[in-house]
Amino acid sequence: MNAHRVILIVAGLCLAGCFPYHYTLRPGISRSVVDSQSHTPIAEAAVVVHTHIRFSEIRDVRLAPDSDGIFCLPPSLQWGVYVVPMDVFFPWSEVTIEAPGYEKKDLHLRASAMGPSKFDLGEIRMSRFDLGSVN
């Protein structure tokens, strides 16, 4: 057997069950922020996506909805090698939505590295602070 065949056989055995994959590091999100009473857009809202890449690393992305209260963040993807069978560690994301005069909203997004790569959060309804209960 020549050396090239031996190398190919060894490489084939070592790489069996491995294939390139486009991992989801941070899922994309989209939708709108509206007032819960009037259903009007809240353009002054701030949407912050906190993605936990590793236990010690958090990446934040801050978005501002447009005048219609709509925001969109594309997913963050990365190429890597997937080894079968392997339990892939996947990052998780939290979304914080704040607006002046409104109660803060926190949402948790759970997705594996295999997806989904995009979440439609729907219409996020923000409630105004109840100023009548403050003494």
LINNOR-V827344 format. One record per residue. N is the residue number from 0. RES is the residue in one letter. SS is DSSP state (2 for helix, 1 for strand, 0 for the rest). OMEGA is omega in whole degrees, -180 to 180 (* if undefined). Layout:
[[N/RES/SS/OMEGA] [N/RES/SS/OMEGA]]
This chain:
[[0/M/0/-179] [1/N/0/-174] [2/A/2/-180] [3/H/2/178] [4/R/2/179] [5/V/2/179] [6/I/2/179] [7/L/2/180] [8/I/2/179] [9/V/2/179] [10/A/2/179] [11/G/2/178] [12/L/2/-180] [13/C/2/-176] [14/L/2/179] [15/A/0/-180] [16/G/0/177] [17/C/1/175] [18/F/1/179] [19/P/1/-179] [20/Y/1/178] [21/H/1/-176] [22/Y/1/173] [23/T/1/176] [24/L/1/177] [25/R/1/179] [26/P/0/175] [27/G/1/178] [28/I/1/177] [29/S/1/170] [30/R/1/-174] [31/S/1/178] [32/V/1/-178] [33/V/1/175] [34/D/1/-176] [35/S/0/-180] [36/Q/0/-174] [37/S/0/-177] [38/H/0/176] [39/T/0/-179] [40/P/1/176] [41/I/0/-176] [42/A/0/-178] [43/E/0/179] [44/A/0/175] [45/A/1/179] [46/V/1/180] [47/V/1/178] [48/V/1/178] [49/H/1/180] [50/T/1/179] [51/H/1/-178] [52/I/1/174] [53/R/1/-179] [54/F/0/-177] [55/S/0/-176] [56/E/1/177] [57/I/1/177] [58/R/1/179] [59/D/1/173] [60/V/1/-179] [61/R/1/-180] [62/L/1/172] [63/A/1/177] [64/P/0/177] [65/D/0/-176] [66/S/0/176] [67/D/0/180] [68/G/0/-176] [69/I/1/176] [70/F/1/180] [71/C/1/176] [72/L/1/180] [73/P/0/179] [74/P/0/174] [75/S/1/-177] [76/L/1/180] [77/Q/1/177] [78/W/1/177] [79/G/1/179] [80/V/1/177] [81/Y/1/180] [82/V/1/-179] [83/V/0/-19] [84/P/0/-178] [85/M/0/175] [86/D/0/-175] [87/V/0/171] [88/F/0/179] [89/F/0/177] [90/P/0/175] [91/W/1/-176] [92/S/1/173] [93/E/1/180] [94/V/1/176] [95/T/1/180] [96/I/1/-180] [97/E/1/176] [98/A/0/179] [99/P/0/179] [100/G/0/-178] [101/Y/1/175] [102/E/0/-179] [103/K/0/177] [104/K/1/175] [105/D/1/178] [106/L/1/179] [107/H/1/179] [108/L/1/178] [109/R/0/177] [110/A/0/176] [111/S/1/177] [112/A/0/180] [113/M/0/177] [114/G/1/2] [115/P/0/-178] [116/S/0/-179] [117/K/1/177] [118/F/1/170] [119/D/1/-175] [120/L/1/-180] [121/G/1/179] [122/E/1/-180] [123/I/1/-176] [124/R/1/-179] [125/M/1/179] [126/S/0/177] [127/R/1/174] [128/F/0/176] [129/D/0/-178] [130/L/2/180] [131/G/2/-177] [132/S/2/179] [133/V/0/-180] [134/N/0/*]]
